[in-house]
Amino acid sequence: MVRKKNGKFFILFIFSFIFAMILSLLLQISLVYGVEMDIKCTIYENSDDENGDNVDVRILAIELKGNNDYTAEVIPDHNLPTNVTDKTDYEGIFWAIAKIPNGEKSLLFKVNLYEGKDIDGDLVVSGDDDTPCHPIPSFDK
């Protein structure tokens, strides 16, 4: 009697496992777990005499899908937003630099990372720079 119940349970377990595998292959569900994003900005002093100092916003995100397009929407608090699109490497690392003209007016740079070549894709991760921008002086020769 105990063997019959164990045998039925084992058969039910095997069929459930096979059903789950077939379902996952048919649906092609791709999940992203634990995406990490780091955002840093740098002010280039005296980089543009007419428009003010330019700012580079460096965006690094890891644990994304490999060889896939992503778009970073950079939203400064006092400048116009800009988008940067790039492809991750085979390990799922996204590295991009957004150039913000006259960016020294902004104190905070929020970044939304979307899957695809435009901001119409799915939002993957969002964040902002956690420290003030560091100025880099330019030297005249």
mmCIF file of the C-alpha atoms, coordinates in Angstrom:
data_MODEL
# 
_entry.id   MODEL 
# 
loop_
_atom_site.group_PDB 
_atom_site.id 
_atom_site.type_symbol 
_atom_site.label_atom_id 
_atom_site.label_alt_id 
_atom_site.label_comp_id 
_atom_site.label_asym_id 
_atom_site.label_entity_id 
_atom_site.label_seq_id 
_atom_site.pdbx_PDB_ins_code 
_atom_site.Cartn_x 
_atom_site.Cartn_y 
_atom_site.Cartn_z 
_atom_site.occupancy 
_atom_site.B_iso_or_equiv 
_atom_site.pdbx_formal_charge 
_atom_site.auth_seq_id 
_atom_site.auth_comp_id 
_atom_site.auth_asym_id 
_atom_site.auth_atom_id 
_atom_site.pdbx_PDB_model_num 
ATOM 1   C CA . MET A 1 1   ? 0.000  0.000  0.000   1.00 0.00 ? 1   MET A CA 1 
ATOM 2   C CA . VAL A 1 2   ? 2.823  2.424  0.845   1.00 0.00 ? 2   VAL A CA 1 
ATOM 3   C CA . ARG A 1 3   ? 4.621  1.619  -2.417  1.00 0.00 ? 3   ARG A CA 1 
ATOM 4   C CA . LYS A 1 4   ? 1.549  2.369  -4.508  1.00 0.00 ? 4   LYS A CA 1 
ATOM 5   C CA . LYS A 1 5   ? 1.186  5.842  -3.013  1.00 0.00 ? 5   LYS A CA 1 
ATOM 6   C CA . ASN A 1 6   ? 4.895  6.583  -3.479  1.00 0.00 ? 6   ASN A CA 1 
ATOM 7   C CA . GLY A 1 7   ? 4.746  5.357  -7.072  1.00 0.00 ? 7   GLY A CA 1 
ATOM 8   C CA . LYS A 1 8   ? 1.734  7.546  -7.888  1.00 0.00 ? 8   LYS A CA 1 
ATOM 9   C CA . PHE A 1 9   ? 3.389  10.534 -6.234  1.00 0.00 ? 9   PHE A CA 1 
ATOM 10  C CA . PHE A 1 10  ? 6.587  9.942  -8.224  1.00 0.00 ? 10  PHE A CA 1 
ATOM 11  C CA . ILE A 1 11  ? 4.681  9.685  -11.530 1.00 0.00 ? 11  ILE A CA 1 
ATOM 12  C CA . LEU A 1 12  ? 2.708  12.834 -10.699 1.00 0.00 ? 12  LEU A CA 1 
ATOM 13  C CA . PHE A 1 13  ? 5.969  14.635 -9.866  1.00 0.00 ? 13  PHE A CA 1 
ATOM 14  C CA . ILE A 1 14  ? 7.586  13.577 -13.163 1.00 0.00 ? 14  ILE A CA 1 
ATOM 15  C CA . PHE A 1 15  ? 4.574  14.681 -15.231 1.00 0.00 ? 15  PHE A CA 1 
ATOM 16  C CA . SER A 1 16  ? 4.427  18.023 -13.385 1.00 0.00 ? 16  SER A CA 1 
ATOM 17  C CA . PHE A 1 17  ? 8.129  18.605 -14.017 1.00 0.00 ? 17  PHE A CA 1 
ATOM 18  C CA . ILE A 1 18  ? 7.825  17.768 -17.717 1.00 0.00 ? 18  ILE A CA 1 
ATOM 19  C CA . PHE A 1 19  ? 4.754  20.013 -18.037 1.00 0.00 ? 19  PHE A CA 1 
ATOM 20  C CA . ALA A 1 20  ? 6.615  22.917 -16.375 1.00 0.00 ? 20  ALA A CA 1 
ATOM 21  C CA . MET A 1 21  ? 9.609  22.473 -18.701 1.00 0.00 ? 21  MET A CA 1 
ATOM 22  C CA . ILE A 1 22  ? 7.436  22.400 -21.829 1.00 0.00 ? 22  ILE A CA 1 
ATOM 23  C CA . LEU A 1 23  ? 5.478  25.433 -20.641 1.00 0.00 ? 23  LEU A CA 1 
ATOM 24  C CA . SER A 1 24  ? 8.640  27.426 -19.947 1.00 0.00 ? 24  SER A CA 1 
ATOM 25  C CA . LEU A 1 25  ? 10.015 26.599 -23.398 1.00 0.00 ? 25  LEU A CA 1 
ATOM 26  C CA . LEU A 1 26  ? 6.784  27.613 -25.109 1.00 0.00 ? 26  LEU A CA 1 
ATOM 27  C CA . LEU A 1 27  ? 6.391  30.890 -23.232 1.00 0.00 ? 27  LEU A CA 1 
ATOM 28  C CA . GLN A 1 28  ? 10.082 31.887 -23.435 1.00 0.00 ? 28  GLN A CA 1 
ATOM 29  C CA . ILE A 1 29  ? 9.860  33.800 -20.183 1.00 0.00 ? 29  ILE A CA 1 
ATOM 30  C CA . SER A 1 30  ? 12.949 35.919 -19.609 1.00 0.00 ? 30  SER A CA 1 
ATOM 31  C CA . LEU A 1 31  ? 13.335 37.323 -16.129 1.00 0.00 ? 31  LEU A CA 1 
ATOM 32  C CA . VAL A 1 32  ? 15.999 39.703 -14.878 1.00 0.00 ? 32  VAL A CA 1 
ATOM 33  C CA . TYR A 1 33  ? 17.030 39.219 -11.273 1.00 0.00 ? 33  TYR A CA 1 
ATOM 34  C CA . GLY A 1 34  ? 19.107 41.556 -9.150  1.00 0.00 ? 34  GLY A CA 1 
ATOM 35  C CA . VAL A 1 35  ? 19.907 44.330 -11.616 1.00 0.00 ? 35  VAL A CA 1 
ATOM 36  C CA . GLU A 1 36  ? 22.500 46.687 -10.163 1.00 0.00 ? 36  GLU A CA 1 
ATOM 37  C CA . MET A 1 37  ? 22.975 50.215 -11.528 1.00 0.00 ? 37  MET A CA 1 
ATOM 38  C CA . ASP A 1 38  ? 25.581 52.833 -10.630 1.00 0.00 ? 38  ASP A CA 1 
ATOM 39  C CA . ILE A 1 39  ? 25.413 56.440 -11.809 1.00 0.00 ? 39  ILE A CA 1 
ATOM 40  C CA . LYS A 1 40  ? 28.233 58.970 -11.483 1.00 0.00 ? 40  LYS A CA 1 
ATOM 41  C CA . CYS A 1 41  ? 28.601 62.460 -12.938 1.00 0.00 ? 41  CYS A CA 1 
ATOM 42  C CA . THR A 1 42  ? 31.567 64.699 -13.676 1.00 0.00 ? 42  THR A CA 1 
ATOM 43  C CA . ILE A 1 43  ? 31.611 68.430 -14.443 1.00 0.00 ? 43  ILE A CA 1 
ATOM 44  C CA . TYR A 1 44  ? 34.179 69.580 -16.985 1.00 0.00 ? 44  TYR A CA 1 
ATOM 45  C CA . GLU A 1 45  ? 34.992 73.131 -15.858 1.00 0.00 ? 45  GLU A CA 1 
ATOM 46  C CA . ASN A 1 46  ? 35.467 75.749 -18.582 1.00 0.00 ? 46  ASN A CA 1 
ATOM 47  C CA . SER A 1 47  ? 34.578 73.168 -21.230 1.00 0.00 ? 47  SER A CA 1 
ATOM 48  C CA . ASP A 1 48  ? 32.184 75.450 -23.123 1.00 0.00 ? 48  ASP A CA 1 
ATOM 49  C CA . ASP A 1 49  ? 32.596 79.221 -22.871 1.00 0.00 ? 49  ASP A CA 1 
ATOM 50  C CA . GLU A 1 50  ? 29.244 79.968 -24.505 1.00 0.00 ? 50  GLU A CA 1 
ATOM 51  C CA . ASN A 1 51  ? 26.945 77.393 -22.917 1.00 0.00 ? 51  ASN A CA 1 
ATOM 52  C CA . GLY A 1 52  ? 28.519 76.696 -19.516 1.00 0.00 ? 52  GLY A CA 1 
ATOM 53  C CA . ASP A 1 53  ? 30.245 73.593 -18.207 1.00 0.00 ? 53  ASP A CA 1 
ATOM 54  C CA . ASN A 1 54  ? 29.401 70.226 -19.687 1.00 0.00 ? 54  ASN A CA 1 
ATOM 55  C CA . VAL A 1 55  ? 28.629 67.167 -17.570 1.00 0.00 ? 55  VAL A CA 1 
ATOM 56  C CA . ASP A 1 56  ? 29.213 63.492 -18.303 1.00 0.00 ? 56  ASP A CA 1 
ATOM 57  C CA . VAL A 1 57  ? 26.774 61.093 -16.660 1.00 0.00 ? 57  VAL A CA 1 
ATOM 58  C CA . ARG A 1 58  ? 28.302 57.614 -16.557 1.00 0.00 ? 58  ARG A CA 1 
ATOM 59  C CA . ILE A 1 59  ? 25.850 54.713 -16.299 1.00 0.00 ? 59  ILE A CA 1 
ATOM 60  C CA . LEU A 1 60  ? 26.841 51.172 -15.400 1.00 0.00 ? 60  LEU A CA 1 
ATOM 61  C CA . ALA A 1 61  ? 24.247 48.412 -15.071 1.00 0.00 ? 61  ALA A CA 1 
ATOM 62  C CA . ILE A 1 62  ? 24.982 44.716 -14.550 1.00 0.00 ? 62  ILE A CA 1 
ATOM 63  C CA . GLU A 1 63  ? 22.954 41.496 -14.513 1.00 0.00 ? 63  GLU A CA 1 
ATOM 64  C CA . LEU A 1 64  ? 21.008 42.395 -17.678 1.00 0.00 ? 64  LEU A CA 1 
ATOM 65  C CA . LYS A 1 65  ? 20.321 40.182 -20.687 1.00 0.00 ? 65  LYS A CA 1 
ATOM 66  C CA . GLY A 1 66  ? 23.459 39.636 -22.754 1.00 0.00 ? 66  GLY A CA 1 
ATOM 67  C CA . ASN A 1 67  ? 23.750 41.098 -26.287 1.00 0.00 ? 67  ASN A CA 1 
ATOM 68  C CA . ASN A 1 68  ? 20.548 43.095 -25.900 1.00 0.00 ? 68  ASN A CA 1 
ATOM 69  C CA . ASP A 1 69  ? 19.712 46.756 -26.597 1.00 0.00 ? 69  ASP A CA 1 
ATOM 70  C CA . TYR A 1 70  ? 18.920 49.076 -23.689 1.00 0.00 ? 70  TYR A CA 1 
ATOM 71  C CA . THR A 1 71  ? 18.101 52.792 -23.563 1.00 0.00 ? 71  THR A CA 1 
ATOM 72  C CA . ALA A 1 72  ? 19.056 55.002 -20.635 1.00 0.00 ? 72  ALA A CA 1 
ATOM 73  C CA . GLU A 1 73  ? 16.892 58.083 -20.154 1.00 0.00 ? 73  GLU A CA 1 
ATOM 74  C CA . VAL A 1 74  ? 18.888 60.690 -18.223 1.00 0.00 ? 74  VAL A CA 1 
ATOM 75  C CA . ILE A 1 75  ? 16.687 63.286 -16.529 1.00 0.00 ? 75  ILE A CA 1 
ATOM 76  C CA . PRO A 1 76  ? 18.626 66.205 -15.005 1.00 0.00 ? 76  PRO A CA 1 
ATOM 77  C CA . ASP A 1 77  ? 16.730 68.347 -12.519 1.00 0.00 ? 77  ASP A CA 1 
ATOM 78  C CA . HIS A 1 78  ? 17.488 71.646 -14.368 1.00 0.00 ? 78  HIS A CA 1 
ATOM 79  C CA . ASN A 1 79  ? 18.300 70.576 -17.952 1.00 0.00 ? 79  ASN A CA 1 
ATOM 80  C CA . LEU A 1 80  ? 16.523 68.836 -20.801 1.00 0.00 ? 80  LEU A CA 1 
ATOM 81  C CA . PRO A 1 81  ? 16.448 65.016 -20.659 1.00 0.00 ? 81  PRO A CA 1 
ATOM 82  C CA . THR A 1 82  ? 18.587 62.985 -23.026 1.00 0.00 ? 82  THR A CA 1 
ATOM 83  C CA . ASN A 1 83  ? 18.637 59.339 -24.123 1.00 0.00 ? 83  ASN A CA 1 
ATOM 84  C CA . VAL A 1 84  ? 21.571 57.002 -24.696 1.00 0.00 ? 84  VAL A CA 1 
ATOM 85  C CA . THR A 1 85  ? 21.117 53.619 -26.405 1.00 0.00 ? 85  THR A CA 1 
ATOM 86  C CA . ASP A 1 86  ? 23.716 50.868 -26.289 1.00 0.00 ? 86  ASP A CA 1 
ATOM 87  C CA . LYS A 1 87  ? 23.997 47.088 -26.446 1.00 0.00 ? 87  LYS A CA 1 
ATOM 88  C CA . THR A 1 88  ? 25.047 44.994 -23.474 1.00 0.00 ? 88  THR A CA 1 
ATOM 89  C CA . ASP A 1 89  ? 28.026 42.698 -23.790 1.00 0.00 ? 89  ASP A CA 1 
ATOM 90  C CA . TYR A 1 90  ? 27.633 38.925 -23.653 1.00 0.00 ? 90  TYR A CA 1 
ATOM 91  C CA . GLU A 1 91  ? 27.666 39.028 -19.823 1.00 0.00 ? 91  GLU A CA 1 
ATOM 92  C CA . GLY A 1 92  ? 24.823 41.557 -19.627 1.00 0.00 ? 92  GLY A CA 1 
ATOM 93  C CA . ILE A 1 93  ? 26.870 44.653 -18.727 1.00 0.00 ? 93  ILE A CA 1 
ATOM 94  C CA . PHE A 1 94  ? 25.562 48.033 -19.910 1.00 0.00 ? 94  PHE A CA 1 
ATOM 95  C CA . TRP A 1 95  ? 28.063 50.917 -19.917 1.00 0.00 ? 95  TRP A CA 1 
ATOM 96  C CA . ALA A 1 96  ? 27.182 54.296 -21.424 1.00 0.00 ? 96  ALA A CA 1 
ATOM 97  C CA . ILE A 1 97  ? 28.045 57.968 -21.039 1.00 0.00 ? 97  ILE A CA 1 
ATOM 98  C CA . ALA A 1 98  ? 25.445 60.701 -21.536 1.00 0.00 ? 98  ALA A CA 1 
ATOM 99  C CA . LYS A 1 99  ? 26.764 64.164 -22.409 1.00 0.00 ? 99  LYS A CA 1 
ATOM 100 C CA . ILE A 1 100 ? 24.740 66.976 -20.824 1.00 0.00 ? 100 ILE A CA 1 
ATOM 101 C CA . PRO A 1 101 ? 25.527 70.423 -22.283 1.00 0.00 ? 101 PRO A CA 1 
ATOM 102 C CA . ASN A 1 102 ? 25.386 73.194 -19.678 1.00 0.00 ? 102 ASN A CA 1 
ATOM 103 C CA . GLY A 1 103 ? 24.896 70.443 -17.118 1.00 0.00 ? 103 GLY A CA 1 
ATOM 104 C CA . GLU A 1 104 ? 26.488 72.240 -14.182 1.00 0.00 ? 104 GLU A CA 1 
ATOM 105 C CA . LYS A 1 105 ? 23.094 73.830 -13.499 1.00 0.00 ? 105 LYS A CA 1 
ATOM 106 C CA . SER A 1 106 ? 21.721 70.436 -12.460 1.00 0.00 ? 106 SER A CA 1 
ATOM 107 C CA . LEU A 1 107 ? 22.304 68.928 -9.036  1.00 0.00 ? 107 LEU A CA 1 
ATOM 108 C CA . LEU A 1 108 ? 20.571 65.583 -9.553  1.00 0.00 ? 108 LEU A CA 1 
ATOM 109 C CA . PHE A 1 109 ? 20.621 63.209 -12.515 1.00 0.00 ? 109 PHE A CA 1 
ATOM 110 C CA . LYS A 1 110 ? 17.889 60.553 -12.499 1.00 0.00 ? 110 LYS A CA 1 
ATOM 111 C CA . VAL A 1 111 ? 18.298 57.608 -14.870 1.00 0.00 ? 111 VAL A CA 1 
ATOM 112 C CA . ASN A 1 112 ? 15.635 55.189 -16.128 1.00 0.00 ? 112 ASN A CA 1 
ATOM 113 C CA . LEU A 1 113 ? 16.903 52.140 -18.016 1.00 0.00 ? 113 LEU A CA 1 
ATOM 114 C CA . TYR A 1 114 ? 14.532 50.636 -20.584 1.00 0.00 ? 114 TYR A CA 1 
ATOM 115 C CA . GLU A 1 115 ? 14.804 47.450 -22.592 1.00 0.00 ? 115 GLU A CA 1 
ATOM 116 C CA . GLY A 1 116 ? 15.010 48.151 -26.322 1.00 0.00 ? 116 GLY A CA 1 
ATOM 117 C CA . LYS A 1 117 ? 16.135 50.998 -28.552 1.00 0.00 ? 117 LYS A CA 1 
ATOM 118 C CA . ASP A 1 118 ? 13.675 53.560 -27.182 1.00 0.00 ? 118 ASP A CA 1 
ATOM 119 C CA . ILE A 1 119 ? 12.030 54.582 -23.926 1.00 0.00 ? 119 ILE A CA 1 
ATOM 120 C CA . ASP A 1 120 ? 8.839  52.824 -25.063 1.00 0.00 ? 120 ASP A CA 1 
ATOM 121 C CA . GLY A 1 121 ? 10.282 49.499 -23.849 1.00 0.00 ? 121 GLY A CA 1 
ATOM 122 C CA . ASP A 1 122 ? 9.871  47.937 -20.431 1.00 0.00 ? 122 ASP A CA 1 
ATOM 123 C CA . LEU A 1 123 ? 11.438 49.825 -17.520 1.00 0.00 ? 123 LEU A CA 1 
ATOM 124 C CA . VAL A 1 124 ? 14.182 47.594 -16.108 1.00 0.00 ? 124 VAL A CA 1 
ATOM 125 C CA . VAL A 1 125 ? 15.721 49.723 -13.357 1.00 0.00 ? 125 VAL A CA 1 
ATOM 126 C CA . SER A 1 126 ? 15.677 53.311 -12.129 1.00 0.00 ? 126 SER A CA 1 
ATOM 127 C CA . GLY A 1 127 ? 18.104 55.304 -9.986  1.00 0.00 ? 127 GLY A CA 1 
ATOM 128 C CA . ASP A 1 128 ? 20.039 58.518 -9.548  1.00 0.00 ? 128 ASP A CA 1 
ATOM 129 C CA . ASP A 1 129 ? 23.531 59.728 -8.756  1.00 0.00 ? 129 ASP A CA 1 
ATOM 130 C CA . ASP A 1 130 ? 24.123 59.387 -5.032  1.00 0.00 ? 130 ASP A CA 1 
ATOM 131 C CA . THR A 1 131 ? 26.833 62.034 -4.663  1.00 0.00 ? 131 THR A CA 1 
ATOM 132 C CA . PRO A 1 132 ? 27.366 65.521 -6.079  1.00 0.00 ? 132 PRO A CA 1 
ATOM 133 C CA . CYS A 1 133 ? 29.195 65.840 -9.380  1.00 0.00 ? 133 CYS A CA 1 
ATOM 134 C CA . HIS A 1 134 ? 32.920 66.250 -9.056  1.00 0.00 ? 134 HIS A CA 1 
ATOM 135 C CA . PRO A 1 135 ? 34.495 69.054 -11.090 1.00 0.00 ? 135 PRO A CA 1 
ATOM 136 C CA . ILE A 1 136 ? 37.511 68.400 -13.265 1.00 0.00 ? 136 ILE A CA 1 
ATOM 137 C CA . PRO A 1 137 ? 39.391 71.597 -14.100 1.00 0.00 ? 137 PRO A CA 1 
ATOM 138 C CA . SER A 1 138 ? 40.530 72.113 -17.657 1.00 0.00 ? 138 SER A CA 1 
ATOM 139 C CA . PHE A 1 139 ? 43.996 73.472 -18.171 1.00 0.00 ? 139 PHE A CA 1 
ATOM 140 C CA . ASP A 1 140 ? 44.832 75.937 -20.917 1.00 0.00 ? 140 ASP A CA 1 
ATOM 141 C CA . LYS A 1 141 ? 48.070 75.231 -22.734 1.00 0.00 ? 141 LYS A CA 1 
# 
